[in-house]
Amino acid sequence: MLIYLDANIVQYCADEEDFIFGNSERCKTADPNLRKELVALRRLVELEQLGDWHFVASPHLMAELHAGKPTRDQRKVYKVFQEAWNDSVYSEDSPPTEEKMRGIEQSLSMLKLKHAPDQRHLAEAIALNASWFLTNDKDVVKKAKGGVGGSGGDSSESPFGVSSRHLHRVVPKVMT
């Protein structure tokens, strides 16, 4: 299964690595909403052990992660993330052409996402035929839930026991 993690999710993995990957019971954040999202992400990481999951580390995603001033620990996690992608069977496929990307981005323009990088991430997920696009970006979730085939913003439990209030799965499909 191919999963595209939005940049904010990868950053959480880098910042809260010990908690998310089960090496610590201590979550550093004091924000109760973020804590719930991190607990949900930890559950997904635990479930990943049961399946054959691969995570996308596209050039666009990696460029966004390295923009600004990532910490040494973040850079270390980003490197492992990139290596895992490079070792996956999916990375051997030829990347989507820029023409294909532009076409998908154009079809996504009707969502009127606030940030162009969000539209690019979603377009990459679609172009790569990802099973999931995982984000907690409220703008993406709100606008994509009906048009792209998302999980919606309800508070129901997913089949994986992760409340969709905390992490949102958008099933990427090309919009017609």
GISUL-V948226 format. One record per helix or strand of 3 or more residues. SS is the DSSP state (@ for helix, = for strand). FROM is the first residue (numbers start at 0). LEN is the number of residues. Records with the same first field share a line. If there is no record, write none. Layout:
SS->FROM-LEN + FROM-LEN
//
This chain:
=->1-4 + 131-4 + 167-3
@->6-9 + 16-4 + 31-17 + 58-8 + 71-16 + 88-4 + 97-14 + 115-12 + 137-12
//
